[in-house]
């Protein structure tokens, strides 16, 4: 059994520490009010048993709370007061220096919570440690100086989650759609150097990766680019190669027909496309941004984004090459092909590729093979997105999410044109719906009252995010605000006009709808009564965001929070506040957004059809998934799921497994088991290797693929997932 110290370091539970603490307090009360050594031992053992029953590492603060409860049960009130006073005095001493212990534990790589906070950051790397150290200082400044106490307290108690507090001190936003088209066609500036319009496809790809790296270092969330913005440069290269071939023939005196020349040109062109795509693949995987990780980048593949048939055919060539290279994967340090985390790929299902007789069906078949092996691409249904994303002119729109799942709302420029690229999200604050339910004690009137109060608290927190960005000068991130990624503002100009009128969004996140429904109704969300209550909650949340938007001209939007590490934080907070409630707080995690609980037996098609009702009510972002076994030998089944996605849900993914053990060479699914202390660890089923540094594990936990492991709450959630196919 483990204990998490205040520094974040994980140590073995030692009952003697509890005995010593109570004994010290016991000597400081009048002799008549002291308790016996036997009673101290009894209290200590009770605390030990409670900790064991929680089946997770308890924090020092939680253990001290349990000691207080036990002292009060013994009616040792004087002793309890002394114990509480001692705790308070120690807390005051710690408050005088709030970051040293955490930073030192980061440097020594023994801060368990931070190590498992982000499944795409390696905490042993210097640049990651530097980012985490800066983050600790930023969080400290944010909590003490920048945020109102009520928001900080609610965040600490797990009532809400103020996302990315480690970046809040700086004037930074969350995620965006990069206007790669503007930057490539009209030029940009990177690190003070003018980058002109590229003269070949491979150069365009190289510039794109530099833009991705610069953008990632200027924000803290995900970004997306579209391959359609690279497609015009295929013709640029074709013309250049054609000219070169003709010059070579003239120099050598070789005579070739136009058909033969065209064949040589297309062969060389395909080689260039291969090299260009390889540049994006390898650069994105190997780039290290200023926050110590690869850029959280998504590549969008949408044929219908291009209207010119010739350019569309060139776009199809690029998409095909991207899919082929992702199918192959990347080599790990042992030279074995594995599944990379980035870039995330999104493939749009549309009439031109969804049927066997569609002209681009071959790409869809290839996408299915890649998904079965590498977990991506994920799929957007053009049909459903045009239905969901309707602008003020009544037109449907299809465009990428900003990273893993955060979606913009449709926006029409003053000139009457739809605009997606160059837009962004200001930030996220998430409400813990399960806490709202448990706080109501199953009283429906009280539930709606508390929900309104908590949403208003989130609203005030979101206002803090918005106001932190107000007055930000374009000079803070020139690549974003001056050189085309998001805008072409003047030097010294503020970004304020981009924060209003729907140009950017700001997100109210939500989590734990499944547990909320079960607690309040006694029904699963998949049952009629449970579903209706769940939809009612979603509609109410949308009412709040619509009201705020109308009053303030800020585009508040409802967002299905992915909860990577926060799922564990919320679960621990719920257990601390309400104890263990079967089916509600009895896990180390709560369910993401509107999802069906991971332990629920449901087939893939029913799950997608059911969740589509909730996805429609989550306009600020959402993604559904189905958990599947190894499908590499059953591609027709993958295609069947893809066709179902096209007809039934806007955005969905298939979760497969693709792991590798570096000790024995096993390739397949590496399992999660309990060690002797009850901690969940990863183990190779063949050689029983448990050294995480000697295995490659890839799992989807929040829309993105994670490859650096997860905290105990998320690991339990992964372990308990049932297959849907």
C-alpha positions, -999 to +999 in steps of 0.1 A: +000+000+000+014+034-010+010+070+003+015+101-018+034+128+001+028+165-003+058+167-026+041+142-049+066+114-040+051+080-035+062+060-005+051+028+013+024+032+039+039+031+075+015+028+104+042+039+128+039+075+113+003+077+124+011+063+158+039+088+163+017+118+151-011+109+175+013+102+203+029+136+199-004+154+201-015+132+230+014+144+252+002+180+247-032+176+263-041+174+300-034+139+314-070+134+322-079+138+285-053+116+271-060+083+254-042+050+260-015+035+238-039+007+230-065+033+218-038+050+197-029+017+181-066+009+175-072+043+158-040+038+137-052+003+126-086+016+117-070+042+095-048+016+079-078-006+071-097+022+056-067+031+034-065-005+023-102-006+014-098+024-010-075+003-033-054+033-043-026+054-030-039+078-004-025+113+001-011+125+034-040+150+037-066+123+032-049+101+059-048+130+083-085+136+077-092+100+086-072+103+118-093+134+128-125+114+121-113+085+143-103+108+172-138+124+170-154+090+171-135+082+202-148+115+217-111+125+222-121+161+215-091+178+232-067+155+215-084+161+181-081+199+187-044+196+194-039+174+163-058+199+141-038+228+155-006+210+147-017+203+112-027+240+108+007+252+121+026+229+097+004+241+068+013+277+076+050+269+075+045+251+041+026+280+027+056+303+032+073+281+005+048+264-018+069+250-046+104+238-034+094+203-024+074+197-056+103+210-078+129+190-060+108+158-064+104+166-101+142+168-106+147+135-088+119+119-109+099+107-078+068+128-081+043+101-090+014+124-098+033+147-121+051+118-137+017+104-148-001+137-155+005+137-192+008+105-212+028+122-239+055+137-217+086+118-205+093+133-170+129+121-170+138+145-199+154+178-189+131+199-212+100+182-197+113+188-161+120+224-170+084+228-182+070+211-152+091+232-129+079+264-146+044+250-144+046+246-106+057+282-102+029+293-126+003+273-107+015+288-074+012+323-088-021+316-103-036+302-071-022+328-048-025+360-070-045+356-102-076+336-094-104+344-069-103+322-038-137+306-045-124+293-079-091+280-064-110+263-036-135+247-059-106+235-081-087+221-052-118+203-039-125+187-073-159+205-077-146+221-109-114+218-128-096+249-140-076+234-169-040+242-176-034+264-146+003+259-152+000+281-183-025+306-170+000+332-157+011+337-194-013+352-219-018+319-238-048+302-254-058+266-257-061+252-293-067+263-329-070+256-366-038+268-382-044+288-414-017+269-433-032+280-466-026+317-459+009+311-445+020+290-475+004+311-502+012+345-488+044+338-469+051+340-432+079+349-408+096+323-385+121+335-358+126+368-376+132+351-410+109+357-440+096+325-455+083+330-490+058+309-509+073+275-514+083+264-549+078+226-544+056+202-525+085+190-503+095+225-494+058+232-484+059+201-462+091+213-445+077+248-439+045+232-425+065+213-399+083+245-388+050+263-385+036+234-364+066+236-340+063+274-337+026+273-331+029+245-305+055+266-285+031+296-285+000+279-270-007+250-247-033+228-265-038+210-298-036+223-333-049+211-367-037+215-403-054+204-435-037+185-463-059+204-487-036+234-480-006+214-492-024+200-523-018+229-547+019+225-543+018+191-560+011+209-593+039+233-585+063+204-582+048+187-613+055+217-634+090+220-620+098+183-625+084+185-661+107+214-669+137+195-654+129+164-674+125+183-707+159+200-700+175+167-693+162+152-725+174+182-745+209+179-730+212+142-736+195+142-770+171+114-759+137+114-777+106+105-756+069+107-763+047+130-743+032+099-726+067+087-716+076+121-703+044+122-683+052+088-669+087+099-657+073+131-643+046+113-623+071+087-609+094+115-597+064+134-584+053+104-563+088+102-549+087+138-539+052+133-523+066+104-504+096+125-491+074+154-482+049+133-462+079+115-446+092+149-435+059+157-418+057+122-402+092+121-388+096+158-380+064+158-359+074+127-340+109+139-333+103+176-328+105+188-292+086+220-284+094+244-256+071+224-232+091+192-237+068+172-259+060+165-295+034+190-310-002+179-303-010+181-340-039+167-360-038+162-398-072+166-416-079+146-447-110+159-465-114+154-502-144+176-506-125+205-492-111+209-527-135+216-556-110+215-585-110+178-598-073+179-606-063+193-572-086+168-556-068+140-574-035+154-561-049+156-526-059+120-529-023+111-537-011+129-506-038+112-484-028+078-498+009+084-490+000+096-454-020+065-448+007+042-462+034+057-440+012+056-409+004+019-416+041+012-416+046+032-383+079+045-370+109+026-357+116+026-319+152+026-305+154-012-311+145-007-348+110-022-345+081-006-362+056+008-336+026+030-334+035+067-331+013+091-310+015+119-335+003+133-358-033+123-351-051+117-384-087+125-392-103+110-424-136+125-436-162+100-448-182+114-477-201+104-508-169+103-529-153+076-507-180+057-486-194+033-511-177+005-530-184+022-563-172+057-550-142+070-569-121+072-537-133+040-521-097+026-523-086+053-498-113+043-474-102+006-476-067+017-469-078+039-440-096+009-425-064-012-427-044+016-410-070+020-382-069-017-375-032-016-371-024+019-358-056+032-341-059+061-365-073+077-386-104+088-367-135+095-387-157+125-393-190+120-411-195+148-436-232+139-438-238+143-400-214+173-396-233+192-423-264+184-403-250+195-370-228+225-379-253+250-394-243+286-397-264+317-394-271+316-432-285+281-428-256+263-445-240+232-432-203+232-426-176+204-424-142+212-409-117+197-385-116+198-347-088+219-330-066+190-319-083+159-304-120+169-301-124+207-294-147+220-322-154+256-332-189+267-338-197+278-374-187+314-382-195+336-412-173+366-420-188+401-425-183+393-463-206+363-459-180+336-462-176+307-438-143+307-419-127+279-400-089+283-402-072+310-382-097+305-353-090+293-318-104+284-283-097+306-253-097+279-227-117+253-207-132+250-172-150+217-164-178+210-140-178+177-120-214+167-126-211+137-101-203+161-073-234+181-082-255+149-080-240+137-047-243+172-031-280+172-039-286+139-019-310+127-047-333+157-043-342+168-079-350+204-070-317+206-051-298+191-081-310+218-105-303+245-080-267+233-073-261+227-110-270+264-117-247+276-089-218+254-101-223+265-137-222+301-126-190+294-108-176+279-140-188+310-158-168+332-135-138+310-140-142+312-178-144+350-175-111+349-157-097+330-188-112+355-212-100+385-192-065+371-189-063+372-228-078+407-231-051+432-238-026+406-251-004+422-277+002+405-310+039+407-302+034+379-275+033+353-302+041+368-337+037+335-355+001+333-343-011+369-343+011+387-369+023+362-394-008+343-404-013+312-382-043+329-366-043+365-378-023+393-396-025+419-368-001+448-366+028+449-342+016+464-309-020+456-317-041+437-292-059+405-300-091+417-283-113+418-314-106+381-320-121+373-285-156+384-294-184+378-319-178+341-324-144+343-340-130+323-311-148+300-286-145+294-249-156+261-234-177+248-205-165+213-200-185+185-182-176+151-169-193+121-152-227+122-169-231+084-166-225+084-128-247+115-123-276+098-141-272+066-121-271+084-088-301+106-094-324+081-112-311+047-101-311+038-139-283+034-163-280+061-189-288+035-216-322+029-201-351+052-212-355+071-179-318+075-175-313+087-211-340+113-207-325+127-176-290+127-192-303+146-222-321+170-199-288+178-181-271+184-215-299+207-227-297+227-194-259+231-198-265+244-234-290+268-221-264+283-197-238+287-225-264+303-248-274+327-221-238+338-214-231+341-251-261+363-258-253+386-228-215+390-235-210+384-273-184+357-263-189+323-279-194+300-249-197+264-260-203+231-243-174+207-245-171+170-237-140+171-215-115+142-222-102+141-186-068+125-189-054+127-154-083+147-139-105+116-140-084+103-110-084+137-093-122+139-095-127+103-083-105+109-053-123+141-044-157+124-046-146+096-023-132+121+001-164+142+001-190+114-001-174+081+007-179+050-015-212+049-033-217+018-054-218+025-091-210+062-085-178+068-065-165+032-062-139+035-090-106+054-093-120+072-123-153+088-134-166+085-170-155+110-196-182+135-208-214+117-220-197+083-227-212+049-219-193+036-189-163+015-199-176-016-180-210-016-198-217-045-222-229-029-254-222-035-291-204-010-312-234+000-333-257+005-304-230+025-286-224+049-315-261+053-322-268+060-285-240+084-280-248+104-312-278+119-293-254+134-267-227+143-292-251+166-310-256+185-277-219+190-272-211+216-299-179+227-284-163+193-288-169+156-284-157+123-298-171+088-294-152+055-296-156+018-298-132-006-282-123-035-306-100-065-306-073-071-332-091-063-365-062-067-389-077-099-403-112-086-404-111-053-424-147-058-437-159-054-401-139-022-397-155-009-430-189-018-417-183+003-385-170+032-407-202+031-428-223+031-397-203+062-385-211+080-417-248+075-414-252+079-376-226+100-358-204+130-365-171+120-350-158+086-338-128+064-335-119+027-331-095+017-302-072-011-311-041-024-293-006-023-308+021-028-281+057-041-282+079-057-255+116-048-260+127-076-237+112-106-255+100-091-288+063-098-280+039-078-303+003-075-292-016-064-261+005-057-230-018-063-200-024-044-167-020-064-135-018-057-098+016-059-080+021-070-044+011-035-031-021-035-051-007-010-076-017-014-112+013-021-135+019-030-171+032-065-178+042-084-209+020-116-211+049-135-226+080-128-205+063-109-176+085-078-181+072-049-159+098-024-168+079+004-185+111+018-200+115-015-219+081-017-236+061+004-261+025+008-251+000+030-270-036+036-258-062+062-265-072+080-234-084+115-244-088+116-282-050+116-286-029+084-284-008+083-252+026+065-251+040+076-217+016+058-193-011+071-170-020+076-134-037+048-114-072+061-120-068+062-158-049+029-157-079+012-139-102+027-165-081+012-193-080-022-176-118-023-172-127-015-208-149-041-224-149-048-261-177-035-282-171-057-313 
